[in-house]
């Protein structure tokens, strides 16, 4: 269940970034949304890497 929610969040971030990047005249808003989306994706990736390393050490 967690993976489905996580996949939905990643999809929503990517779609919102694509929509906002296509809007004209919102440069500061684009920068904020892109930076937030990138930060969240980095956090998700690092969390997955940490869980993978934690699982591989226990096996």
C-alpha positions as CSV (number, residue, x, y, z in Angstrom):
1,X,0.0,0.0,0.0
2,X,2.8,2.4,0.8
3,X,4.4,1.9,-2.6
4,X,1.1,2.8,-4.3
5,X,0.8,6.0,-2.3
6,X,4.5,6.9,-3.0
7,X,4.1,6.3,-6.7
8,X,1.0,8.5,-6.7
9,X,2.9,11.3,-4.9
10,X,5.8,11.1,-7.4
11,X,3.4,11.1,-10.3
12,X,1.6,14.2,-8.9
13,X,4.9,16.0,-8.4
14,X,6.0,15.3,-11.9
15,X,2.7,16.3,-13.4
16,X,2.4,19.5,-11.4
17,X,5.9,20.5,-12.3
18,X,5.2,19.9,-16.0
19,X,2.0,22.0,-15.9
20,X,3.6,24.9,-14.0
21,X,6.6,24.9,-16.3
22,X,4.3,25.4,-19.3
23,X,2.6,28.5,-17.8
24,X,4.0,31.9,-18.8
25,X,4.9,34.7,-16.5
26,X,5.2,32.8,-13.3
27,X,9.0,32.5,-13.1
28,X,9.4,32.8,-9.3
29,X,6.5,30.4,-8.7
30,X,8.1,28.0,-11.2
31,X,11.4,28.1,-9.4
32,X,9.8,27.4,-6.0
33,X,7.7,24.5,-7.3
34,X,10.7,23.0,-9.1
35,X,12.9,23.3,-6.1
36,X,10.3,21.8,-3.8
37,X,9.6,18.9,-6.2
38,X,13.3,18.2,-6.6
39,X,13.9,18.2,-2.9
40,X,11.0,15.8,-2.2
41,X,12.2,13.5,-4.9
42,X,15.7,13.5,-3.4
43,X,14.3,12.7,0.0
44,X,12.2,9.9,-1.4
45,X,15.2,8.5,-3.3
46,X,17.5,8.7,-0.2
47,X,14.8,7.0,1.9
48,X,14.6,4.1,-0.6
49,X,18.3,3.8,-0.7
50,X,18.5,3.8,3.1
51,X,15.8,1.1,3.4
52,X,17.6,-1.0,0.7
53,X,20.9,-0.8,2.4
54,X,19.3,-1.6,5.8
55,X,17.6,-4.7,4.3
56,X,20.7,-5.9,2.6
57,X,22.8,-5.7,5.8
58,X,20.3,-7.8,7.7
59,X,20.3,-10.6,5.1
